[in-house]
Amino acid sequence: MKPILVAGATGNVGSQVVAQLRARDVPVRPLSRNPPPGGVRGDLAEPETIAPALDDVDTVFLMLAGSAEGLVRTVSLLGERVKRVVFLSSGAVDDSLTEQVNAIGAWHRTVEEAIEAAGVEWTFLRPHGFAANTLGWAPSIRADGVVRGAYGEASMTMIHEKDMAAVAVEALTGSGHDGAKYALTGTRPMTQIEQVRIIGEAAGRPARWEEIPHEEARAALLTRMPDFIVDTMLNATRDLVGTPGPVTSTVEDVTGRPGLDFEVWAAEHAAEFR
Ligand SMILES: NC(=O)c1ccc[n+]([C@@H]2O[C@H](COP(=O)([O-])OP(=O)(O)OC[C@H]3O[C@@H](n4cnc5c(N)ncnc54)[C@H](OP(=O)(O)O)[C@@H]3O)[C@@H](O)[C@H]2O)c1
């Protein structure tokens, strides 16, 4: 059996894809710029560094790292070398639009279009918010049990990285997923205020939300993300106040088991919040 190349192999989703493929005894070739033991080094924005990793590979798990433009060049190389690509895209892509208005949607759609044009079998995973995004709260929860942010009442369906990986593994190894665009969510919407409380319960120390104004939250986020992502994220979060994010049954439809609740995610990651 040929190895499956897994990009982003040390990240939230990629590391789970690697682990779940190995649990099925599928040969894996993990790839990142700083690869894990047994992995290969490559930069997705520089196709010449990816080419050697494609020897004897038919199937690739791809994610968007670096710029979309850089990744598009790597996608043309994949079109020449491999048969199947499963791409970790984003729920921000809106199929009802010919041109994406949301910057994050546009970024991911650019790569999707390149994959569609590359002449490979493809599957797009389009997750909404990751449960792992709440790891950004870990320093403040560890420090004083308080998360300061905007729009605590925003209600979203956070998805466990294991669920995204489980769908990816089916698409990488199974049949019937060619051309599928899978909208992936967690099991139920919950407000950011509830998420913080659940993390505190899992960690065994009370944690609470403290509301701050939009501009103050924006300034704090700009210290770790580019402005187009911060603004898109904050505006999308504001839209979720009173209008909860969607819930899909795709994880269960594809894997045959229900998705994992946020409480499960919080229990598994509790140590990171202590
Ligand atoms: N967070 C959300 O709510 C959300 C929602 C929808 C979609 N998404 C998608 O999910 C992605 C994040 O996935 P994740 O959380 O699993 O990632 P992550 O934890 O941030 O990990 C990123 C992985 O990519 C590797 N990497 C980074 N830059 C690279 C490059 N130029 N070339 C090769 N490898 C590179 C990193 O390792 P090295 O640094 O060693 O290279 C690491 O293995 C986002 O970029 C977005 O496309 C996220």
The ligand as an SDF file (V2000), in Angstrom:
LIG
                    3D

 48 52  0  0  0  0  0  0  0  0999 V2000
   -9.5490   27.4810   13.3100 N   0  0  0  0  0  0  0  0  0  0  0  0
  -10.7280   27.4160   12.7340 C   0  0  0  0  0  0  0  0  0  0  0  0
  -11.7680   27.6880   13.3450 O   0  0  0  0  0  0  0  0  0  0  0  0
  -10.8180   26.9730   11.2940 C   0  0  0  0  0  0  0  0  0  0  0  0
  -12.0850   26.9130   10.6970 C   0  0  0  0  0  0  0  0  0  0  0  0
  -12.1710   26.4780    9.3610 C   0  0  0  0  0  0  0  0  0  0  0  0
  -11.0300   26.0930    8.6850 C   0  0  0  0  0  0  0  0  0  0  0  0
   -9.8020   26.1740    9.2890 N   0  0  0  0  0  0  0  0  0  0  0  0
   -8.6000   25.7570    8.5190 C   0  0  0  0  0  0  0  0  0  0  0  0
   -7.7690   24.9630    9.3400 O   0  0  0  0  0  0  0  0  0  0  0  0
   -6.4460   25.4500    9.2490 C   0  0  0  0  0  0  0  0  0  0  0  0
   -5.7120   25.2050   10.5520 C   0  0  0  0  0  0  0  0  0  0  0  0
   -5.6480   23.8170   10.8180 O   0  0  0  0  0  0  0  0  0  0  0  0
   -4.9560   23.3150   12.1700 P   0  0  0  0  0  0  0  0  0  0  0  0
   -5.5750   24.0270   13.3230 O   0  0  0  0  0  0  0  0  0  0  0  0
   -4.9080   21.8500   12.1550 O   0  0  0  0  0  0  0  0  0  0  0  0
   -3.4690   23.8960   11.9530 O   0  0  0  0  0  0  0  0  0  0  0  0
   -2.3990   24.2560   13.0610 P   0  0  0  0  0  0  0  0  0  0  0  0
   -2.6580   23.5220   14.3290 O   0  0  0  0  0  0  0  0  0  0  0  0
   -2.2470   25.7400   13.0690 O   0  0  0  0  0  0  0  0  0  0  0  0
   -1.0750   23.6230   12.4260 O   0  0  0  0  0  0  0  0  0  0  0  0
   -0.5200   24.0770   11.2250 C   0  0  0  0  0  0  0  0  0  0  0  0
    0.2790   22.9200   10.6160 C   0  0  0  0  0  0  0  0  0  0  0  0
    0.7490   23.2930    9.3320 O   0  0  0  0  0  0  0  0  0  0  0  0
    2.1910   23.2870    9.3010 C   0  0  0  0  0  0  0  0  0  0  0  0
    2.5910   24.3970    8.4590 N   0  0  0  0  0  0  0  0  0  0  0  0
    2.4250   25.7300    8.7110 C   0  0  0  0  0  0  0  0  0  0  0  0
    2.8950   26.4560    7.6880 N   0  0  0  0  0  0  0  0  0  0  0  0
    3.3790   25.5520    6.7660 C   0  0  0  0  0  0  0  0  0  0  0  0
    3.9910   25.6850    5.4960 C   0  0  0  0  0  0  0  0  0  0  0  0
    4.2210   26.8990    4.9440 N   0  0  0  0  0  0  0  0  0  0  0  0
    4.3280   24.5730    4.8380 N   0  0  0  0  0  0  0  0  0  0  0  0
    4.1280   23.3420    5.3670 C   0  0  0  0  0  0  0  0  0  0  0  0
    3.5250   23.1550    6.5590 N   0  0  0  0  0  0  0  0  0  0  0  0
    3.1660   24.2580    7.2540 C   0  0  0  0  0  0  0  0  0  0  0  0
    2.6080   23.4060   10.7570 C   0  0  0  0  0  0  0  0  0  0  0  0
    3.8690   22.8170   11.0120 O   0  0  0  0  0  0  0  0  0  0  0  0
    5.2340   23.6580   10.7460 P   0  0  0  0  0  0  0  0  0  0  0  0
    5.0600   24.9770   11.4120 O   0  0  0  0  0  0  0  0  0  0  0  0
    6.2880   22.7770   11.3480 O   0  0  0  0  0  0  0  0  0  0  0  0
    5.3790   23.7480    9.2800 O   0  0  0  0  0  0  0  0  0  0  0  0
    1.5060   22.5530   11.4290 C   0  0  0  0  0  0  0  0  0  0  0  0
    1.7940   21.1700   11.2580 O   0  0  0  0  0  0  0  0  0  0  0  0
   -6.5730   26.9380    8.9180 C   0  0  0  0  0  0  0  0  0  0  0  0
   -5.4150   27.4110    8.2420 O   0  0  0  0  0  0  0  0  0  0  0  0
   -7.7860   26.9530    8.0400 C   0  0  0  0  0  0  0  0  0  0  0  0
   -7.3790   26.7200    6.7080 O   0  0  0  0  0  0  0  0  0  0  0  0
   -9.6750   26.6010   10.5730 C   0  0  0  0  0  0  0  0  0  0  0  0
  1  2  1  0
  2  3  2  0
  2  4  1  0
  4  5  1  0
  4 48  2  0
  5  6  2  0
  6  7  1  0
  7  8  2  0
  8  9  1  0
  8 48  1  0
  9 10  1  0
  9 46  1  0
 10 11  1  0
 11 12  1  0
 11 44  1  0
 12 13  1  0
 13 14  1  0
 14 15  2  0
 14 16  1  0
 14 17  1  0
 17 18  1  0
 18 19  2  0
 18 20  1  0
 18 21  1  0
 21 22  1  0
 22 23  1  0
 23 24  1  0
 23 42  1  0
 24 25  1  0
 25 26  1  0
 25 36  1  0
 26 27  1  0
 26 35  1  0
 27 28  2  0
 28 29  1  0
 29 30  1  0
 29 35  2  0
 30 31  1  0
 30 32  2  0
 32 33  1  0
 33 34  2  0
 34 35  1  0
 36 37  1  0
 36 42  1  0
 37 38  1  0
 38 39  2  0
 38 40  1  0
 38 41  1  0
 42 43  1  0
 44 45  1  0
 44 46  1  0
 46 47  1  0
M  CHG  2   8   1  16  -1
M  END
$$$$
